[in-house]
Amino acid sequence: MFSPDRIVIGCRDKEAGEEIRELYKGFDTDFVMTTIESAEMIKYASNAFLATNICCVE
């Protein structure tokens, strides 16, 4: 949580996205600004990958 690989911001309005980005400016990581729908898909894909990675590691 304190050292994320990336921060994904889903927004409809670019100004709102920039305000959210300002809240997370203390993190030294990549920011991805995209639509809300794309942000949800990124979340689902990331969680599915992590779940698969955890259960398949021996």
Buried (B, 14 or more C-beta within 10 A) or exposed (E): EEEEEEBBBBBEEEEEBEEBBEEEEEEEEEBEBBEEEEBEEBEEEEEEEEEEEEEEEE
